[in-house]
Amino acid sequence: MIAEFLASWPLFHTAYLAGWLIGVLLSIVGVVVVARNQIFIGAAVAQASTLGIALGMWAGTALGVETLSGDHAHGVLSLIGIAFAVAAAAFTARGGAGGVREAATGWVFLAAASLSIVVLSHSPHGLEEINHLVSSSIIGARQADVWLFGALVLVSGVAVALLRDRLILFAIDPEMAAAVGMRTAVWNTALAIWLGLVVGGAMRAAGLLYTFGSLVLPALAATALCRQTRPLFVVAPALALASGVVGFVLANHTDDPPGQMAVVVQAGLVAAAWAWRRW
């Protein structure tokens, strides 16, 4: 099995590296998302990114501009998707607390998911692209994605190392954070931009399932395994990387989509972590 995977490395190494970097990056952000009990915001932001891409494709078709192929088109659509993801994250972050925020998240998810299909309902190639974004298996990742997500992992890691204690306090107890002088509105905005940037970028390369799975499942498993909050920022990325490696090796052996197989492995880790915690 390992030999088969190594034999496939020259052909698919870009997809493998991009997938592992995306998993690590999303798991870092996912620690904050899970700590703030905002698990489904990832799905809503991902759908908003899909809507942005759909609108970009529709506008390109209406203007007679080719948007379905080429590096330039890939970059433009990715930027539009990221912009919509950041806007959606900012909107849900300002939606208030509790049920109000959940209502805003649900509205974003349903509105974006429906509009994405309606906008491109008369474009066979457009609907094909939407289906690709939902079920993408990372195989289409490019060398530019490797460099982009490598840089984002580095920046996110440094930021977490420098701001970890304040980040944990804000995620767990925003009222206390405000009481000790933290500008919670600024932190909300910064986290929304961070979430929208990484989710919007990952959507174009990895699709909805792998993006959402990597955002929440490693963080959930780490939360069940760790008794303290600080180690989560190390344990969650480690689990994301390990599940990505195992998932991609298994997918190559069974000829299944690597992104979906990695999510299956991540889900298994969460179930095992919950069982361990209960025992």
Accessible surface in RSA format (square Angstrom, percent):
REM  Atomic radii and reference values for relative SASA: ProtOr
REM  Chains: A
REM  Algorithm: Lee & Richards
REM  Probe-radius: 1.40
REM  Slices: 20
REM RES _ NUM      All-atoms   Total-Side   Main-Chain    Non-polar    All polar
REM                ABS   REL    ABS   REL    ABS   REL    ABS   REL    ABS   REL
RES MET A   1    99.65  51.6  63.65  42.1  36.00  85.7  52.15  44.3  47.50  62.9
RES ILE A   2   106.83  60.8 105.57  78.7   1.26   3.0 105.57  76.0   1.26   3.4
RES ALA A   3    75.90  69.8  64.74  99.9  11.16  25.4  68.76  96.8   7.14  18.9
RES GLU A   4    85.91  49.3  76.97  58.2   8.95  21.3  41.00  79.3  44.91  36.7
RES PHE A   5    13.11   6.6  13.11   8.1   0.00   0.0  13.11   7.9   0.00   0.0
RES LEU A   6   110.41  61.5 101.22  72.4   9.19  23.1 101.51  71.3   8.90  24.0
RES ALA A   7    79.32  72.9  48.28  74.5  31.04  70.6  60.03  84.5  19.29  51.1
RES SER A   8    15.90  13.4   9.39  12.5   6.51  15.0  15.71  33.5   0.19   0.3
RES TRP A   9    83.43  33.5  83.43  40.4   0.00   0.0  61.37  32.7  22.06  35.8
RES PRO A  10    99.84  72.8  77.96  71.1  21.88  79.5  83.76  69.2  16.08  99.9
RES LEU A  11   138.48  77.1 113.93  81.5  24.56  61.7 116.96  82.1  21.52  57.9
RES PHE A  12    62.83  31.4  60.80  37.7   2.04   5.3  62.83  38.1   0.00   0.0
RES HIS A  13    61.82  33.8  61.82  43.0   0.00   0.0  43.08  44.4  18.74  21.8
RES THR A  14    24.17  17.2  24.04  24.4   0.13   0.3  13.09  17.6  11.08  16.7
RES ALA A  15     4.92   4.5   3.61   5.6   1.31   3.0   3.62   5.1   1.30   3.5
RES TYR A  16     8.21   3.8   8.21   4.7   0.00   0.0   3.82   2.9   4.39   5.4
RES LEU A  17    59.89  33.4  59.80  42.8   0.09   0.2  59.80  42.0   0.09   0.2
RES ALA A  18     0.00   0.0   0.00   0.0   0.00   0.0   0.00   0.0   0.00   0.0
RES GLY A  19     0.00   0.0   0.00   N/A   0.00   0.0   0.00   0.0   0.00   0.0
RES TRP A  20    34.65  13.9  33.56  16.2   1.10   2.6  34.51  18.4   0.15   0.2
RES LEU A  21    45.00  25.1  44.84  32.1   0.16   0.4  45.00  31.6   0.00   0.0
RES ILE A  22     0.12   0.1   0.12   0.1   0.00   0.0   0.12   0.1   0.00   0.0
RES GLY A  23     0.39   0.5   0.00   N/A   0.39   0.5   0.39   1.1   0.00   0.0
RES VAL A  24    22.45  14.8  22.45  20.3   0.00   0.0  22.45  19.5   0.00   0.0
RES LEU A  25     0.27   0.1   0.27   0.2   0.00   0.0   0.27   0.2   0.00   0.0
RES LEU A  26     0.07   0.0   0.07   0.1   0.00   0.0   0.07   0.1   0.00   0.0
RES SER A  27     0.00   0.0   0.00   0.0   0.00   0.0   0.00   0.0   0.00   0.0
RES ILE A  28    11.82   6.7  11.82   8.8   0.00   0.0  11.82   8.5   0.00   0.0
RES VAL A  29     3.28   2.2   3.28   3.0   0.00   0.0   3.28   2.8   0.00   0.0
RES GLY A  30     0.00   0.0   0.00   N/A   0.00   0.0   0.00   0.0   0.00   0.0
RES VAL A  31     5.30   3.5   2.96   2.7   2.34   5.6   4.08   3.5   1.22   3.3
RES VAL A  32     6.00   3.9   5.45   4.9   0.55   1.3   6.00   5.2   0.00   0.0
RES VAL A  33     6.85   4.5   6.37   5.8   0.48   1.1   6.85   5.9   0.00   0.0
RES VAL A  34    17.04  11.2  12.66  11.5   4.37  10.5  12.66  11.0   4.37  11.9
RES ALA A  35    32.74  30.1   8.15  12.6  24.60  56.0  19.65  27.7  13.09  34.7
RES ARG A  36    38.23  16.0  22.46  11.4  15.77  37.5   8.61  11.8  29.61  17.9
RES ASN A  37   122.97  84.8 107.25 103.6  15.71  37.8  28.25  68.0  94.71  91.5
RES GLN A  38    12.03   6.7   9.80   7.2   2.23   5.3   4.43   9.4   7.60   5.8
RES ILE A  39    50.70  28.9  48.04  35.8   2.66   6.4  48.04  34.6   2.66   7.2
RES PHE A  40   133.32  66.7 130.75  81.0   2.57   6.7 130.75  79.3   2.57   7.3
RES ILE A  41     6.05   3.4   5.25   3.9   0.80   1.9   5.25   3.8   0.80   2.2
RES GLY A  42     0.74   0.9   0.00   N/A   0.74   0.9   0.05   0.1   0.69   1.5
RES ALA A  43    11.44  10.5  11.44  17.7   0.00   0.0  11.44  16.1   0.00   0.0
RES ALA A  44     0.00   0.0   0.00   0.0   0.00   0.0   0.00   0.0   0.00   0.0
RES VAL A  45     0.00   0.0   0.00   0.0   0.00   0.0   0.00   0.0   0.00   0.0
RES ALA A  46     0.08   0.1   0.08   0.1   0.00   0.0   0.08   0.1   0.00   0.0
RES GLN A  47    17.23   9.6  17.23  12.6   0.00   0.0   0.21   0.5  17.01  12.9
RES ALA A  48     5.92   5.4   5.92   9.1   0.00   0.0   5.92   8.3   0.00   0.0
RES SER A  49     0.00   0.0   0.00   0.0   0.00   0.0   0.00   0.0   0.00   0.0
RES THR A  50     2.84   2.0   2.84   2.9   0.00   0.0   1.08   1.4   1.77   2.7
RES LEU A  51    21.58  12.0  21.58  15.4   0.00   0.0  21.58  15.2   0.00   0.0
RES GLY A  52     0.00   0.0   0.00   N/A   0.00   0.0   0.00   0.0   0.00   0.0
RES ILE A  53     0.44   0.2   0.44   0.3   0.00   0.0   0.44   0.3   0.00   0.0
RES ALA A  54     0.00   0.0   0.00   0.0   0.00   0.0   0.00   0.0   0.00   0.0
RES LEU A  55    57.04  31.8  55.57  39.8   1.46   3.7  55.87  39.2   1.17   3.1
RES GLY A  56     9.43  11.6   0.00   N/A   9.43  11.6   4.82  13.2   4.60  10.3
RES MET A  57     4.32   2.2   4.28   2.8   0.04   0.1   4.32   3.7   0.01   0.0
RES TRP A  58   135.91  54.5 135.05  65.4   0.86   2.0 108.22  57.7  27.70  44.9
RES ALA A  59    37.97  34.9  36.81  56.8   1.16   2.6  37.97  53.5   0.00   0.0
RES GLY A  60     6.37   7.9   0.00   N/A   6.37   7.9   5.82  16.0   0.55   1.2
RES THR A  61    99.72  70.9  82.26  83.4  17.46  41.6  67.41  90.6  32.31  48.8
RES ALA A  62    71.26  65.5  29.06  44.8  42.21  96.0  40.77  57.4  30.49  80.8
RES LEU A  63   141.06  78.6 111.73  79.9  29.33  73.7 116.93  82.1  24.13  64.9
RES GLY A  64    70.69  87.2   0.00   N/A  70.69  87.2  36.97 101.5  33.72  75.5
RES VAL A  65    86.97  57.2  78.36  70.9   8.61  20.7  82.24  71.5   4.73  12.8
RES GLU A  66   114.86  65.9  92.40  69.9  22.46  53.5  53.44 103.4  61.42  50.1
RES THR A  67    18.31  13.0  16.31  16.5   2.00   4.8  14.44  19.4   3.87   5.9
RES LEU A  68    84.89  47.3  52.27  37.4  32.62  82.0  55.86  39.2  29.03  78.1
RES SER A  69    75.13  63.5  60.00  80.1  15.13  34.8  46.15  98.3  28.98  40.6
RES GLY A  70    44.20  54.5   0.00   N/A  44.20  54.5  35.84  98.4   8.36  18.7
RES ASP A  71   111.13  77.8  97.87  97.4  13.25  31.3  36.69  86.3  74.44  74.2
RES HIS A  72   152.36  83.3 139.41  96.9  12.95  33.1 104.19 107.4  48.17  56.0
RES ALA A  73     8.61   7.9   4.54   7.0   4.07   9.3   8.13  11.5   0.48   1.3
RES HIS A  74    33.64  18.4  32.49  22.6   1.15   2.9  25.82  26.6   7.82   9.1
RES GLY A  75    29.74  36.7   0.00   N/A  29.74  36.7  29.45  80.8   0.29   0.6
RES VAL A  76    61.02  40.1  59.69  54.0   1.33   3.2  60.25  52.3   0.77   2.1
RES LEU A  77     2.70   1.5   2.70   1.9   0.00   0.0   2.70   1.9   0.00   0.0
RES SER A  78    18.26  15.4  17.81  23.8   0.45   1.0  16.67  35.5   1.59   2.2
RES LEU A  79   123.57  68.8 118.89  85.1   4.68  11.8 119.15  83.7   4.42  11.9
RES ILE A  80    50.14  28.5  47.40  35.3   2.74   6.6  50.09  36.1   0.05   0.1
RES GLY A  81     0.23   0.3   0.00   N/A   0.23   0.3   0.23   0.6   0.00   0.0
RES ILE A  82    25.93  14.8  25.93  19.3   0.00   0.0  25.93  18.7   0.00   0.0
RES ALA A  83    59.80  55.0  46.84  72.3  12.96  29.5  54.56  76.8   5.24  13.9
RES PHE A  84    70.50  35.3  67.79  42.0   2.72   7.1  68.95  41.8   1.55   4.4
RES ALA A  85     0.00   0.0   0.00   0.0   0.00   0.0   0.00   0.0   0.00   0.0
RES VAL A  86    34.42  22.6  34.42  31.2   0.00   0.0  34.42  29.9   0.00   0.0
RES ALA A  87    61.17  56.2  49.60  76.5  11.57  26.3  56.81  80.0   4.36  11.6
RES ALA A  88     9.14   8.4   3.57   5.5   5.57  12.7   8.70  12.3   0.44   1.2
RES ALA A  89     0.38   0.4   0.00   0.0   0.38   0.9   0.00   0.0   0.38   1.0
RES ALA A  90    29.27  26.9  28.14  43.4   1.13   2.6  29.27  41.2   0.00   0.0
RES PHE A  91   101.81  50.9  94.14  58.3   7.67  20.0 100.21  60.8   1.60   4.6
RES THR A  92     0.04   0.0   0.04   0.0   0.00   0.0   0.04   0.1   0.00   0.0
RES ALA A  93    11.91  11.0   6.82  10.5   5.09  11.6   7.39  10.4   4.53  12.0
RES ARG A  94   172.71  72.5 139.00  70.9  33.71  80.3  60.47  82.6 112.24  68.0
RES GLY A  95    15.03  18.5   0.00   N/A  15.03  18.5  13.74  37.7   1.29   2.9
RES GLY A  96    37.15  45.8   0.00   N/A  37.15  45.8  36.20  99.3   0.95   2.1
RES ALA A  97    75.52  69.4  61.56  95.0  13.95  31.7  61.87  87.1  13.65  36.2
RES GLY A  98    49.13  60.6   0.00   N/A  49.13  60.6  42.56 116.8   6.57  14.7
RES GLY A  99    58.86  72.6   0.00   N/A  58.86  72.6  38.75 106.3  20.11  45.0
RES VAL A 100    96.87  63.7  92.10  83.4   4.76  11.5  95.25  82.8   1.61   4.4
RES ARG A 101    37.95  15.9  37.95  19.3   0.00   0.0   4.23   5.8  33.72  20.4
RES GLU A 102    86.04  49.4  78.91  59.7   7.12  17.0  43.01  83.2  43.02  35.1
RES ALA A 103    67.31  61.9  49.47  76.3  17.84  40.6  61.62  86.8   5.69  15.1
RES ALA A 104    13.27  12.2   6.98  10.8   6.29  14.3  12.58  17.7   0.69   1.8
RES THR A 105     8.43   6.0   8.43   8.5   0.00   0.0   5.78   7.8   2.65   4.0
RES GLY A 106    30.36  37.4   0.00   N/A  30.36  37.4  29.93  82.1   0.42   0.9
RES TRP A 107   160.32  64.3 153.17  74.1   7.15  16.8 131.11  69.9  29.21  47.4
RES VAL A 108    10.08   6.6   8.67   7.9   1.40   3.4   9.82   8.5   0.26   0.7
RES PHE A 109    69.59  34.8  69.59  43.1   0.00   0.0  69.59  42.2   0.00   0.0
RES LEU A 110   117.17  65.3 116.16  83.1   1.00   2.5 116.62  81.9   0.54   1.5
RES ALA A 111    28.05  25.8  18.07  27.9   9.97  22.7  27.36  38.5   0.68   1.8
RES ALA A 112     3.75   3.4   3.11   4.8   0.64   1.4   3.29   4.6   0.46   1.2
RES ALA A 113    24.78  22.8  21.89  33.8   2.89   6.6  23.22  32.7   1.57   4.1
RES SER A 114    63.43  53.6  56.25  75.1   7.18  16.5  34.27  73.0  29.16  40.8
RES LEU A 115    85.05  47.4  85.05  60.8   0.01   0.0  85.05  59.7   0.00   0.0
RES SER A 116     1.36   1.1   1.36   1.8   0.00   0.0   1.36   2.9   0.00   0.0
RES ILE A 117    95.74  54.5  95.74  71.3   0.00   0.0  95.74  68.9   0.00   0.0
RES VAL A 118    97.95  64.5  90.04  81.5   7.91  19.1  91.16  79.2   6.79  18.4
RES VAL A 119    36.51  24.0  17.89  16.2  18.62  44.9  24.37  21.2  12.14  32.9
RES LEU A 120     5.73   3.2   5.19   3.7   0.54   1.4   5.73   4.0   0.00   0.0
RES SER A 121    50.06  42.3  31.90  42.6  18.16  41.8  24.65  52.5  25.41  35.6
RES HIS A 122   179.87  98.3 148.59 103.3  31.28  80.0 108.70 112.0  71.16  82.8
RES SER A 123    33.69  28.5  31.09  41.5   2.60   6.0  19.93  42.4  13.75  19.3
RES PRO A 124   106.28  77.5  93.92  85.6  12.36  44.9 100.28  82.8   6.00  37.3
RES HIS A 125   117.10  64.0 113.48  78.9   3.62   9.3  73.19  75.4  43.91  51.1
RES GLY A 126     0.60   0.7   0.00   N/A   0.60   0.7   0.40   1.1   0.21   0.5
RES LEU A 127    55.62  31.0  55.39  39.6   0.24   0.6  55.39  38.9   0.24   0.6
RES GLU A 128   114.54  65.8 109.35  82.7   5.20  12.4  42.97  83.1  71.58  58.4
RES GLU A 129    31.06  17.8  29.38  22.2   1.68   4.0   4.20   8.1  26.86  21.9
RES ILE A 130     9.55   5.4   9.55   7.1   0.00   0.0   9.55   6.9   0.00   0.0
RES ASN A 131    94.20  65.0  92.72  89.6   1.48   3.6  24.36  58.6  69.83  67.5
RES HIS A 132    83.76  45.8  77.74  54.0   6.02  15.4  47.85  49.3  35.91  41.8
RES LEU A 133     0.29   0.2   0.29   0.2   0.00   0.0   0.29   0.2   0.00   0.0
RES VAL A 134    56.08  36.9  55.85  50.6   0.23   0.6  55.85  48.5   0.23   0.6
RES SER A 135    61.92  52.3  52.86  70.6   9.06  20.9  33.10  70.5  28.83  40.4
RES SER A 136     7.76   6.6   2.55   3.4   5.21  12.0   3.47   7.4   4.29   6.0
RES SER A 137    24.36  20.6  21.57  28.8   2.79   6.4   2.54   5.4  21.82  30.6
RES ILE A 138     1.36   0.8   0.86   0.6   0.50   1.2   0.86   0.6   0.50   1.4
RES ILE A 139    79.00  45.0  66.00  49.2  13.00  31.3  66.00  47.5  13.00  35.3
RES GLY A 140    54.32  67.0   0.00   N/A  54.32  67.0  37.18 102.0  17.14  38.4
RES ALA A 141    11.24  10.3   0.00   0.0  11.24  25.6   0.59   0.8  10.65  28.2
RES ARG A 142    84.67  35.5  80.65  41.1   4.02   9.6  36.74  50.2  47.92  29.0
RES GLN A 143    87.87  49.1  83.65  61.1   4.22  10.0  52.79 112.4  35.08  26.6
RES ALA A 144    70.37  64.7  59.86  92.4  10.51  23.9  65.56  92.3   4.81  12.7
RES ASP A 145    13.40   9.4  13.23  13.2   0.17   0.4   0.17   0.4  13.23  13.2
RES VAL A 146    18.70  12.3  17.65  16.0   1.06   2.5  17.65  15.3   1.06   2.9
RES TRP A 147   184.79  74.2 178.90  86.6   5.90  13.8 168.03  89.6  16.77  27.2
RES LEU A 148    82.48  45.9  76.26  54.6   6.22  15.6  81.99  57.6   0.49   1.3
RES PHE A 149     0.25   0.1   0.25   0.2   0.00   0.0   0.25   0.2   0.00   0.0
RES GLY A 150    23.72  29.3   0.00   N/A  23.72  29.3  17.30  47.5   6.42  14.4
RES ALA A 151    53.66  49.3  45.91  70.8   7.75  17.6  51.35  72.3   2.31   6.1
RES LEU A 152    26.80  14.9  26.74  19.1   0.06   0.1  26.76  18.8   0.04   0.1
RES VAL A 153    29.87  19.7  28.92  26.2   0.95   2.3  28.92  25.1   0.95   2.6
RES LEU A 154   122.75  68.4 117.83  84.3   4.92  12.4 122.36  85.9   0.39   1.0
RES VAL A 155    96.93  63.8  93.11  84.3   3.81   9.2  96.05  83.5   0.88   2.4
RES SER A 156     4.54   3.8   2.72   3.6   1.83   4.2   1.83   3.9   2.72   3.8
RES GLY A 157    31.01  38.2   0.00   N/A  31.01  38.2  25.38  69.6   5.63  12.6
RES VAL A 158    77.86  51.2  74.45  67.4   3.41   8.2  77.18  67.1   0.68   1.8
RES ALA A 159    39.61  36.4  34.59  53.4   5.02  11.4  39.08  55.0   0.54   1.4
RES VAL A 160    11.44   7.5  10.92   9.9   0.51   1.2  11.42   9.9   0.02   0.0
RES ALA A 161    79.10  72.7  46.39  71.6  32.71  74.4  54.66  77.0  24.44  64.7
RES LEU A 162   134.27  74.8 108.73  77.8  25.53  64.2 111.23  78.1  23.04  62.0
RES LEU A 163    62.63  34.9  61.52  44.0   1.11   2.8  62.63  44.0   0.00   0.0
RES ARG A 164    81.11  34.1  79.36  40.5   1.75   4.2   6.54   8.9  74.57  45.2
RES ASP A 165    77.79  54.5  69.34  69.0   8.46  20.0  34.71  81.7  43.08  43.0
RES ARG A 166   121.72  51.1 120.86  61.6   0.86   2.1  37.47  51.2  84.25  51.1
RES LEU A 167     8.21   4.6   8.21   5.9   0.00   0.0   8.21   5.8   0.00   0.0
RES ILE A 168    22.22  12.6  20.35  15.2   1.88   4.5  22.22  16.0   0.00   0.0
RES LEU A 169    52.85  29.4  49.45  35.4   3.40   8.6  52.80  37.1   0.05   0.1
RES PHE A 170     0.70   0.4   0.65   0.4   0.05   0.1   0.65   0.4   0.05   0.2
RES ALA A 171     7.34   6.7   2.54   3.9   4.80  10.9   2.54   3.6   4.80  12.7
RES ILE A 172    98.18  55.9  73.45  54.7  24.73  59.6  74.68  53.8  23.50  63.8
RES ASP A 173    52.01  36.4  50.66  50.4   1.35   3.2  13.57  31.9  38.44  38.3
RES PRO A 174    47.88  34.9  46.60  42.5   1.28   4.6  47.03  38.8   0.85   5.3
RES GLU A 175   130.83  75.1 119.75  90.6  11.08  26.4  72.34 139.9  58.49  47.8
RES MET A 176    96.14  49.8  92.56  61.3   3.58   8.5  81.16  69.0  14.98  19.8
RES ALA A 177     0.00   0.0   0.00   0.0   0.00   0.0   0.00   0.0   0.00   0.0
RES ALA A 178    52.32  48.1  35.77  55.2  16.55  37.6  36.13  50.9  16.19  42.9
RES ALA A 179    83.00  76.3  39.42  60.8  43.58  99.1  51.71  72.8  31.28  82.9
RES VAL A 180    93.23  61.3  55.78  50.5  37.45  90.2  64.65  56.2  28.58  77.5
RES GLY A 181    59.27  73.1   0.00   N/A  59.27  73.1  35.41  97.2  23.86  53.4
RES MET A 182    23.05  11.9  11.22   7.4  11.83  28.2  16.31  13.9   6.74   8.9
RES ARG A 183   176.66  74.2 166.99  85.1   9.67  23.0  67.29  92.0 109.37  66.3
RES THR A 184    36.30  25.8  34.17  34.6   2.13   5.1   7.01   9.4  29.29  44.3
RES ALA A 185    65.49  60.2  57.63  88.9   7.86  17.9  63.46  89.4   2.03   5.4
RES VAL A 186    74.61  49.1  71.36  64.6   3.25   7.8  74.31  64.6   0.30   0.8
RES TRP A 187    40.76  16.4  39.87  19.3   0.89   2.1  23.48  12.5  17.28  28.0
RES ASN A 188    32.71  22.6  32.32  31.2   0.38   0.9   5.24  12.6  27.47  26.6
RES THR A 189    49.65  35.3  46.24  46.9   3.42   8.1  45.30  60.8   4.36   6.6
RES ALA A 190    53.25  49.0  43.65  67.4   9.60  21.8  48.63  68.5   4.62  12.2
RES LEU A 191    17.44   9.7  15.33  11.0   2.11   5.3  15.63  11.0   1.81   4.9
RES ALA A 192     4.76   4.4   0.11   0.2   4.65  10.6   4.15   5.8   0.61   1.6
RES ILE A 193    84.99  48.4  84.99  63.3   0.00   0.0  84.99  61.2   0.00   0.0
RES TRP A 194    44.27  17.8  40.96  19.8   3.31   7.8  41.56  22.2   2.71   4.4
RES LEU A 195     9.11   5.1   9.11   6.5   0.00   0.0   9.11   6.4   0.00   0.0
RES GLY A 196     0.00   0.0   0.00   N/A   0.00   0.0   0.00   0.0   0.00   0.0
RES LEU A 197    64.25  35.8  63.89  45.7   0.36   0.9  63.89  44.9   0.36   1.0
RES VAL A 198     0.13   0.1   0.12   0.1   0.00   0.0   0.12   0.1   0.00   0.0
RES VAL A 199     0.07   0.0   0.07   0.1   0.00   0.0   0.07   0.1   0.00   0.0
RES GLY A 200     0.69   0.8   0.00   N/A   0.69   0.8   0.00   0.0   0.69   1.5
RES GLY A 201     7.09   8.7   0.00   N/A   7.09   8.7   2.94   8.1   4.16   9.3
RES ALA A 202     0.21   0.2   0.21   0.3   0.00   0.0   0.21   0.3   0.00   0.0
RES MET A 203     0.27   0.1   0.27   0.2   0.00   0.0   0.27   0.2   0.00   0.0
RES ARG A 204    33.34  14.0  25.49  13.0   7.85  18.7   5.43   7.4  27.91  16.9
RES ALA A 205     5.98   5.5   0.99   1.5   4.99  11.3   3.68   5.2   2.30   6.1
RES ALA A 206     0.02   0.0   0.00   0.0   0.02   0.0   0.00   0.0   0.02   0.1
RES GLY A 207     0.13   0.2   0.00   N/A   0.13   0.2   0.13   0.4   0.00   0.0
RES LEU A 208    22.87  12.7  22.87  16.4   0.00   0.0  22.87  16.1   0.00   0.0
RES LEU A 209    84.71  47.2  82.27  58.9   2.45   6.2  82.55  58.0   2.16   5.8
RES TYR A 210     1.06   0.5   0.74   0.4   0.31   0.8   0.45   0.3   0.61   0.7
RES THR A 211     0.74   0.5   0.74   0.7   0.00   0.0   0.74   1.0   0.00   0.0
RES PHE A 212    47.44  23.7  46.98  29.1   0.46   1.2  47.44  28.8   0.00   0.0
RES GLY A 213     5.22   6.4   0.00   N/A   5.22   6.4   4.79  13.1   0.44   1.0
RES SER A 214     0.00   0.0   0.00   0.0   0.00   0.0   0.00   0.0   0.00   0.0
RES LEU A 215     0.37   0.2   0.37   0.3   0.00   0.0   0.37   0.3   0.00   0.0
RES VAL A 216     7.70   5.1   7.70   7.0   0.00   0.0   7.70   6.7   0.00   0.0
RES LEU A 217    29.49  16.4  29.31  21.0   0.17   0.4  29.41  20.7   0.08   0.2
RES PRO A 218     2.91   2.1   0.59   0.5   2.33   8.5   2.91   2.4   0.00   0.0
RES ALA A 219     1.10   1.0   0.87   1.3   0.23   0.5   0.87   1.2   0.23   0.6
RES LEU A 220    33.89  18.9  32.64  23.4   1.24   3.1  32.64  22.9   1.24   3.3
RES ALA A 221     0.65   0.6   0.65   1.0   0.00   0.0   0.65   0.9   0.00   0.0
RES ALA A 222     0.06   0.1   0.06   0.1   0.00   0.0   0.06   0.1   0.00   0.0
RES THR A 223    59.46  42.3  55.88  56.7   3.57   8.5  53.38  71.7   6.08   9.2
RES ALA A 224     8.31   7.6   2.86   4.4   5.45  12.4   7.17  10.1   1.14   3.0
RES LEU A 225    77.61  43.2  52.37  37.5  25.24  63.4  52.70  37.0  24.91  67.0
RES CYS A 226    20.72  15.7   8.48   9.5  12.23  28.7   5.95  15.1  14.77  15.9
RES ARG A 227   219.47  92.1 181.00  92.3  38.46  91.6  67.16  91.8 152.31  92.3
RES GLN A 228   129.17  72.2 118.58  86.7  10.59  25.2  38.58  82.1  90.59  68.7
RES THR A 229    39.32  28.0  34.45  34.9   4.87  11.6  11.51  15.5  27.81  42.0
RES ARG A 230   121.00  50.8 120.60  61.5   0.41   1.0  34.13  46.6  86.88  52.7
RES PRO A 231    50.50  36.8  44.12  40.2   6.38  23.2  50.48  41.7   0.02   0.1
RES LEU A 232    13.47   7.5  13.47   9.6   0.00   0.0  13.47   9.5   0.00   0.0
RES PHE A 233    18.26   9.1   8.07   5.0  10.19  26.5   8.07   4.9  10.19  29.2
RES VAL A 234   103.70  68.2  99.26  89.9   4.44  10.7 101.95  88.6   1.75   4.8
RES VAL A 235    39.63  26.1  37.88  34.3   1.75   4.2  39.63  34.4   0.00   0.0
RES ALA A 236     0.00   0.0   0.00   0.0   0.00   0.0   0.00   0.0   0.00   0.0
RES PRO A 237    16.47  12.0  15.62  14.2   0.85   3.1  15.95  13.2   0.52   3.2
RES ALA A 238    57.00  52.4  44.37  68.5  12.63  28.7  52.47  73.9   4.52  12.0
RES LEU A 239    28.61  15.9  28.42  20.3   0.19   0.5  28.53  20.0   0.08   0.2
RES ALA A 240     0.95   0.9   0.00   0.0   0.95   2.2   0.00   0.0   0.95   2.5
RES LEU A 241    78.16  43.5  78.10  55.9   0.05   0.1  78.16  54.9   0.00   0.0
RES ALA A 242    50.83  46.7  43.24  66.7   7.59  17.3  50.48  71.1   0.34   0.9
RES SER A 243     1.26   1.1   0.06   0.1   1.21   2.8   1.18   2.5   0.09   0.1
RES GLY A 244     0.15   0.2   0.00   N/A   0.15   0.2   0.15   0.4   0.00   0.0
RES VAL A 245    55.87  36.8  55.87  50.6   0.00   0.0  55.87  48.5   0.00   0.0
RES VAL A 246    72.46  47.7  69.74  63.1   2.72   6.5  72.42  62.9   0.03   0.1
RES GLY A 247     0.00   0.0   0.00   N/A   0.00   0.0   0.00   0.0   0.00   0.0
RES PHE A 248     2.11   1.1   1.42   0.9   0.69   1.8   1.42   0.9   0.69   2.0
RES VAL A 249    12.18   8.0  12.15  11.0   0.04   0.1  12.15  10.6   0.04   0.1
RES LEU A 250    57.45  32.0  57.45  41.1   0.00   0.0  57.45  40.3   0.00   0.0
RES ALA A 251     2.12   1.9   1.05   1.6   1.07   2.4   1.27   1.8   0.84   2.2
RES ASN A 252    44.46  30.7  20.07  19.4  24.38  58.7  10.34  24.9  34.12  33.0
RES HIS A 253    85.39  46.7  64.13  44.6  21.26  54.4  37.03  38.2  48.36  56.3
RES THR A 254    66.87  47.6  41.90  42.5  24.97  59.5  49.61  66.6  17.26  26.1
RES ASP A 255   133.98  93.8 111.73 111.2  22.25  52.6  32.09  75.5 101.88 101.6
RES ASP A 256    62.68  43.9  54.30  54.0   8.38  19.8   9.27  21.8  53.41  53.3
RES PRO A 257    64.00  46.6  58.99  53.8   5.01  18.2  63.73  52.6   0.27   1.7
RES PRO A 258    13.31   9.7  13.31  12.1   0.00   0.0  13.31  11.0   0.00   0.0
RES GLY A 259     0.24   0.3   0.00   N/A   0.24   0.3   0.24   0.6   0.00   0.0
RES GLN A 260    41.19  23.0  39.21  28.7   1.98   4.7  33.96  72.3   7.23   5.5
RES MET A 261    35.29  18.3  32.36  21.4   2.93   7.0  25.34  21.5   9.95  13.2
RES ALA A 262     0.00   0.0   0.00   0.0   0.00   0.0   0.00   0.0   0.00   0.0
RES VAL A 263    29.24  19.2  29.24  26.5   0.00   0.0  29.24  25.4   0.00   0.0
RES VAL A 264    97.57  64.2  91.66  83.0   5.91  14.2  94.31  81.9   3.26   8.8
RES VAL A 265    28.77  18.9  21.80  19.7   6.97  16.8  27.40  23.8   1.37   3.7
RES GLN A 266     1.85   1.0   0.90   0.7   0.95   2.3   1.38   2.9   0.47   0.4
RES ALA A 267    47.29  43.5  41.26  63.7   6.03  13.7  42.34  59.6   4.95  13.1
RES GLY A 268    39.16  48.3   0.00   N/A  39.16  48.3  33.68  92.4   5.48  12.3
RES LEU A 269    57.85  32.2  54.11  38.7   3.74   9.4  54.77  38.5   3.08   8.3
RES VAL A 270     5.66   3.7   5.66   5.1   0.00   0.0   5.66   4.9   0.00   0.0
RES ALA A 271    58.91  54.2  51.54  79.5   7.36  16.8  53.83  75.8   5.08  13.5
RES ALA A 272    60.23  55.4  48.08  74.2  12.14  27.6  55.92  78.8   4.30  11.4
RES ALA A 273     3.71   3.4   1.22   1.9   2.50   5.7   3.21   4.5   0.50   1.3
RES TRP A 274   139.64  56.0 134.91  65.3   4.73  11.1 121.85  65.0  17.79  28.9
RES ALA A 275    62.40  57.4  50.23  77.5  12.17  27.7  58.42  82.3   3.97  10.5
RES TRP A 276   158.73  63.7 149.53  72.4   9.21  21.6 127.54  68.0  31.19  50.6
RES ARG A 277   128.51  54.0 106.87  54.5  21.64  51.5  41.20  56.3  87.31  52.9
RES ARG A 278   221.81  93.1 187.96  95.8  33.85  80.6  69.53  95.0 152.28  92.3
RES TRP A 279   226.66  91.0 175.26  84.8  51.40 120.7 162.62  86.7  64.03 103.9
END  Absolute sums over single chains surface
CHAIN  1 A    13251.4      11122.0       2129.4       9659.5       3591.9
END  Absolute sums over all chains
TOTAL         13251.4      11122.0       2129.4       9659.5       3591.9
